[in-house]
Amino acid sequence: MMQSLFEASKNSPLWSPITAQCEANQLVKGRSISAASVAEGDSCEFGSNKYFALCALGGILSCGITHTMIVPLDLVKCRLQVDPQKYKSVINGFKVTLAEDGTRGLAKGWAPTLIGYSLQGMCKFGLYEVFKVAYANAIGEENAYTYRTFLYLGASATAEFFADFALSPWEACKVRIQTMPGFSSTLRGAIPIIMKGEGFNGFYKGLVPLWMRQIPYTMMKFASFEKTIELLYAHVVPKPRAECSKGEQLIVTFAAGYIAGVFCAIVSHPADTVVSVLNKDKSATAMDVAKKLGWKGMWGGLVPRIIMIGTLTAAQWFIYDAVKVWLRMPRPPPPEMPESMKKRLGIA
């Protein structure tokens, strides 16, 4: 299945401007450069297996590094959600944690965070690129442009569905380490405890609410980022993208990522609260937790999460795009209206 998706993506109509540009140049007399050809200076073909593998590597670095960096804030956020009586605010949460566990206590859960979100990033970013171009190829050039926002939503949702299978076991360990008093403070101690007490199901108990949190989050993350990039270059950046330096383009990427992150935090927060409480309570179900918390309770810890996710998402997109620059990967510009569509609509 994956091989067919890779092959289908090579001539994706989503990137029609690339196709047009390539076909306008002659590498050998009488022969045109195809859309999948390696452009001058690029390290790989757009849509090739190597391209998708490097995208997956970018996802590992962007998600693994950023999530691990914010473990202290994530720990306090989770404790605010699980025990609001004890941890009354972000500042109070840090004070209580430092008083009880010391500075080292703020790093609890770093190992499952690093492993889990590296694997999730690999699947999320890598498969997003695969599904985005494969879906575009399936619906045709003009539809890929006209309905590109739905294309981003569909590709990101599919990618996250698979990515959460990789994340769930490590998220279960992380939340227990961070929120359960007396539980193991290390990953090597947490895994056998969960396995002995709950069996293999303990690692995937939170998968459904994880989907409820991560799929809307990822859909918002990718769709709003892609759209924000378009709008920034169209209405804010004073010159065309092609005339911007690599550094200027990365600044635009960071700005678009932060805007996308704020929306992501709001959309996914209730499910995030349910996941945190669910992984602490062995006997509860997602519905039980939601009823117990109530609508207001599911919004606990929103402010730190907006700060966390906004910064996190911006940093992820920055690192991901920086990896593409560093590895000299193809970085297509925002989609443009296909020539066939311009002619049909009478647009010069």
C-alpha positions as CSV (number, residue, x, y, z in Angstrom):
1,M,0.0,0.0,0.0
2,M,2.7,2.4,1.0
3,Q,4.7,1.7,-2.2
4,S,1.7,2.6,-4.3
5,L,1.2,5.8,-2.4
6,F,4.8,6.8,-2.9
7,E,4.5,6.1,-6.6
8,A,1.2,8.0,-6.9
9,S,2.7,11.0,-5.2
10,K,5.5,11.5,-7.7
11,N,3.4,13.4,-10.2
12,S,1.0,15.0,-7.8
13,P,-1.1,17.8,-9.3
14,L,-1.0,19.7,-6.0
15,W,2.4,20.9,-7.2
16,S,1.4,21.9,-10.7
17,P,3.7,25.0,-10.6
18,I,6.7,22.7,-10.2
19,T,5.5,20.6,-13.1
20,A,5.1,23.7,-15.3
21,Q,8.5,25.0,-14.3
22,C,10.2,21.7,-15.0
23,E,8.6,21.2,-18.3
24,A,9.7,24.6,-19.4
25,N,13.3,23.6,-19.2
26,Q,15.2,21.2,-21.5
27,L,17.8,18.9,-20.0
28,V,18.4,17.0,-23.2
29,K,17.2,18.2,-26.7
30,G,13.8,16.9,-27.3
31,R,13.3,15.7,-23.8
32,S,11.5,17.6,-20.9
33,I,12.3,17.3,-17.2
34,S,9.5,15.5,-15.4
35,A,8.0,16.8,-12.1
36,A,9.9,14.1,-10.2
37,S,13.3,15.1,-11.6
38,V,15.9,16.4,-9.2
39,A,16.0,20.2,-9.5
40,E,19.4,21.9,-9.5
41,G,20.8,22.0,-5.9
42,D,18.2,19.5,-4.5
43,S,19.4,16.3,-2.8
44,C,16.4,14.2,-3.8
45,E,13.4,14.0,-6.1
46,F,10.1,15.4,-4.9
47,G,7.8,12.5,-4.0
48,S,10.5,9.9,-4.0
49,N,11.1,7.3,-1.3
50,K,14.1,9.3,-0.2
51,Y,12.1,12.5,0.0
52,F,9.5,10.9,2.3
53,A,12.2,9.2,4.4
54,L,13.8,12.6,5.0
55,C,10.5,14.2,5.8
56,A,10.1,11.4,8.5
57,L,13.5,12.3,9.8
58,G,12.5,15.9,10.0
59,G,9.4,14.9,12.0
60,I,11.5,12.9,14.5
61,L,13.7,15.9,15.2
62,S,10.9,18.5,15.3
63,C,8.6,16.6,17.6
64,G,11.1,14.7,19.7
65,I,13.3,17.7,20.5
66,T,10.4,20.2,21.2
67,H,8.2,18.0,23.3
68,T,11.2,17.0,25.5
69,M,12.3,20.6,25.9
70,I,8.9,21.5,27.5
71,V,8.5,18.6,29.8
72,P,8.5,20.8,33.0
73,L,5.6,22.8,31.6
74,D,3.8,19.7,30.4
75,L,4.2,18.1,33.8
76,V,2.6,21.1,35.6
77,K,-0.1,21.2,33.0
78,C,-1.0,17.6,33.5
79,R,-1.0,18.0,37.3
80,L,-3.3,21.0,37.0
81,Q,-5.7,18.9,35.0
82,V,-5.6,15.8,37.3
83,D,-5.5,17.5,40.8
84,P,-6.7,21.2,40.6
85,Q,-7.2,21.3,44.3
86,K,-3.5,20.8,45.0
87,Y,-2.1,22.6,42.0
88,K,-4.1,25.8,41.8
89,S,-2.2,27.7,39.0
90,V,0.9,27.3,36.8
91,I,3.1,29.2,39.2
92,N,1.8,27.4,42.2
93,G,2.2,24.1,40.3
94,F,5.9,24.8,39.8
95,K,6.3,25.8,43.5
96,V,4.6,22.7,44.8
97,T,6.6,20.4,42.4
98,L,9.9,22.0,43.4
99,A,9.1,21.8,47.1
100,E,8.1,18.1,46.9
101,D,10.4,16.7,44.2
102,G,13.2,19.3,43.8
103,T,14.6,20.5,40.4
104,R,14.9,16.9,39.2
105,G,11.1,16.4,39.7
106,L,10.4,18.9,36.8
107,A,12.1,16.4,34.4
108,K,9.8,13.5,35.3
109,G,8.6,11.8,32.1
110,W,11.3,13.0,29.8
111,A,12.2,9.5,28.5
112,P,8.8,8.4,27.3
113,T,8.2,11.9,26.0
114,L,11.4,11.8,23.9
115,I,10.7,8.3,22.5
116,G,6.9,8.6,22.1
117,Y,6.9,12.0,20.3
118,S,9.9,11.1,18.1
119,L,8.0,8.1,16.8
120,Q,4.8,10.1,16.5
121,G,6.6,12.9,14.6
122,M,8.1,10.4,12.2
123,C,4.7,9.0,11.3
124,K,2.8,12.4,11.5
125,F,5.1,14.4,9.2
126,G,6.2,11.6,7.0
127,L,2.8,10.2,6.3
128,Y,1.2,13.7,6.0
129,E,3.5,14.3,3.0
130,V,2.7,10.9,1.5
131,F,-1.1,11.2,1.9
132,K,-1.2,14.9,0.9
133,V,0.3,14.3,-2.5
134,A,-1.4,10.9,-3.0
135,Y,-4.8,12.4,-2.3
136,A,-4.1,15.3,-4.6
137,N,-3.1,12.9,-7.4
138,A,-6.4,11.0,-6.9
139,I,-8.7,14.0,-7.2
140,G,-7.0,15.8,-10.0
141,E,-5.1,19.1,-10.6
142,E,-8.0,21.6,-10.4
143,N,-9.8,19.9,-7.5
144,A,-6.5,19.7,-5.6
145,Y,-6.1,23.4,-5.8
146,T,-9.8,24.3,-5.2
147,Y,-10.3,22.0,-2.2
148,R,-6.7,22.2,-0.9
149,T,-7.9,22.9,2.7
150,F,-9.9,19.7,2.7
151,L,-6.9,18.0,1.3
152,Y,-4.7,19.1,4.2
153,L,-7.4,18.1,6.7
154,G,-7.8,14.6,5.2
155,A,-4.1,14.0,4.8
156,S,-3.3,15.1,8.4
157,A,-6.2,13.2,9.9
158,T,-5.0,10.0,8.2
159,A,-1.4,10.5,9.2
160,E,-2.3,11.1,12.9
161,F,-4.5,8.1,13.0
162,F,-1.5,5.9,12.4
163,A,0.9,8.1,14.4
164,D,-1.1,7.6,17.6
165,F,-0.5,3.9,17.6
166,A,3.1,4.7,18.0
167,L,2.5,7.4,20.7
168,S,-0.1,5.7,22.9
169,P,2.2,3.4,25.0
170,W,4.7,6.1,25.8
171,E,2.0,8.6,26.6
172,A,0.5,6.2,29.1
173,C,3.9,5.8,30.8
174,K,4.5,9.6,30.8
175,V,1.2,10.6,32.4
176,R,1.5,8.0,35.1
177,I,5.0,9.0,35.9
178,Q,4.0,12.7,36.1
179,T,0.7,12.5,37.9
180,M,0.5,9.3,40.1
181,P,2.2,9.7,43.6
182,G,4.2,6.6,44.5
183,F,4.4,5.4,40.8
184,S,7.8,4.8,39.3
185,S,9.7,7.9,38.3
186,T,11.6,6.2,35.4
187,L,10.5,4.6,32.2
188,R,12.2,1.3,32.9
189,G,10.3,1.0,36.1
190,A,6.9,2.1,34.6
191,I,6.7,-0.4,31.8
192,P,6.7,-3.6,34.0
193,I,4.3,-2.0,36.5
194,I,1.7,-1.2,33.8
195,M,2.2,-4.6,32.2
196,K,1.8,-6.5,35.5
197,G,-1.2,-4.5,36.7
198,E,-3.1,-3.9,33.5
199,G,-1.6,-6.0,30.8
200,F,-0.9,-4.9,27.2
201,N,-4.3,-3.1,27.2
202,G,-2.9,-0.6,29.8
203,F,-0.6,0.9,27.1
204,Y,-3.5,1.5,24.7
205,K,-6.3,2.3,27.2
206,G,-6.0,6.0,26.2
207,L,-5.9,5.4,22.4
208,V,-9.4,6.5,21.6
209,P,-9.3,9.7,23.7
210,L,-5.8,10.2,22.3
211,W,-7.3,10.1,18.8
212,M,-10.0,12.6,20.0
213,R,-7.2,14.9,21.1
214,Q,-4.5,14.4,18.5
215,I,-6.5,14.1,15.3
216,P,-8.4,17.5,15.6
217,Y,-5.1,19.0,16.9
218,T,-3.2,17.7,13.9
219,M,-5.9,18.7,11.4
220,M,-5.9,22.2,12.8
221,K,-2.1,22.2,13.0
222,F,-1.5,21.4,9.3
223,A,-4.5,23.1,7.7
224,S,-4.1,26.3,9.6
225,F,-0.4,26.4,9.0
226,E,-0.7,25.8,5.3
227,K,-3.4,28.5,5.0
228,T,-1.5,31.0,7.2
229,I,1.6,30.6,5.1
230,E,-0.4,31.4,2.0
231,L,-2.0,34.5,3.6
232,L,1.3,35.8,5.1
233,Y,3.0,35.7,1.7
234,A,0.0,37.1,0.0
235,H,-0.8,40.0,2.4
236,V,2.0,40.5,5.0
237,V,5.4,39.6,3.6
238,P,6.5,42.6,1.4
239,K,8.0,40.5,-1.3
240,P,7.4,37.2,-3.1
241,R,8.5,34.0,-1.4
242,A,11.0,33.3,-4.2
243,E,12.8,36.6,-3.4
244,C,13.0,35.9,0.3
245,S,16.2,34.4,1.8
246,K,16.1,31.0,3.5
247,G,16.3,32.8,6.9
248,E,13.4,35.1,6.0
249,Q,11.3,32.1,4.9
250,L,12.1,30.3,8.2
251,I,10.9,33.4,10.2
252,V,7.6,33.3,8.2
253,T,7.4,29.5,9.0
254,F,7.8,30.2,12.7
255,A,5.1,32.9,12.7
256,A,2.6,30.7,10.9
257,G,3.4,27.8,13.2
258,Y,2.7,29.9,16.3
259,I,-0.6,31.1,14.9
260,A,-1.6,27.5,14.1
261,G,-0.5,26.4,17.5
262,V,-2.9,28.7,19.4
263,F,-5.8,27.3,17.4
264,C,-4.5,23.7,18.0
265,A,-4.4,24.2,21.8
266,I,-8.0,25.4,22.0
267,V,-9.5,22.7,19.7
268,S,-7.8,19.8,21.4
269,H,-7.7,20.8,25.0
270,P,-10.9,19.1,26.4
271,A,-9.7,15.7,25.1
272,D,-6.2,16.4,26.4
273,T,-7.7,16.8,29.9
274,V,-9.6,13.6,29.6
275,V,-6.4,11.7,28.5
276,S,-4.5,13.0,31.5
277,V,-7.2,12.0,34.1
278,L,-7.9,8.7,32.3
279,N,-4.4,7.5,32.4
280,K,-4.3,8.1,36.2
281,D,-7.6,6.3,37.0
282,K,-7.3,2.6,36.1
283,S,-11.1,1.9,36.4
284,A,-12.5,4.9,34.6
285,T,-13.6,5.2,30.9
286,A,-13.3,8.3,28.8
287,M,-17.1,9.0,29.2
288,D,-16.8,8.6,33.0
289,V,-14.0,11.1,33.1
290,A,-15.8,13.6,30.9
291,K,-19.0,13.4,33.0
292,K,-17.0,13.8,36.3
293,L,-15.1,16.8,35.1
294,G,-18.0,18.6,33.4
295,W,-17.6,21.1,30.6
296,K,-15.8,23.7,32.8
297,G,-13.5,21.1,34.3
298,M,-12.3,19.9,30.9
299,W,-10.8,23.4,30.3
300,G,-8.5,23.3,33.3
301,G,-4.9,24.2,32.4
302,L,-5.8,25.9,29.1
303,V,-3.6,28.9,29.5
304,P,-0.3,27.0,30.1
305,R,-1.3,24.7,27.2
306,I,-1.8,27.6,24.8
307,I,1.6,28.9,25.8
308,M,3.1,25.4,25.5
309,I,1.4,24.4,22.2
310,G,1.8,27.7,20.5
311,T,5.6,27.7,21.2
312,L,5.8,24.0,20.5
313,T,4.0,24.1,17.2
314,A,6.0,27.1,16.0
315,A,9.3,25.4,17.0
316,Q,8.2,22.2,15.3
317,W,7.5,23.8,12.0
318,F,10.7,25.9,12.2
319,I,12.8,22.7,12.9
320,Y,11.0,20.7,10.2
321,D,11.5,23.4,7.6
322,A,15.1,24.0,8.7
323,V,15.8,20.3,8.3
324,K,14.5,20.5,4.7
325,V,16.8,23.5,4.1
326,W,19.8,21.8,5.7
327,L,19.2,18.5,3.7
328,R,18.6,20.5,0.5
329,M,15.2,19.0,0.0
330,P,12.5,20.3,-2.4
331,R,10.4,23.0,-0.7
332,P,7.5,23.8,-3.0
333,P,6.0,27.3,-2.8
334,P,2.3,27.8,-1.7
335,P,0.0,26.3,-4.3
336,E,-0.9,28.4,-7.3
337,M,-4.0,28.2,-9.6
338,P,-3.3,25.7,-12.4
339,E,-2.9,27.1,-15.9
340,S,-5.9,25.1,-17.1
341,M,-8.1,26.7,-14.5
342,K,-6.8,30.2,-15.3
343,K,-7.7,29.7,-19.0
344,R,-11.1,28.2,-18.1
345,L,-11.9,31.2,-15.8
346,G,-10.5,33.7,-18.2
347,I,-7.8,34.8,-15.7
348,A,-4.6,36.3,-17.2
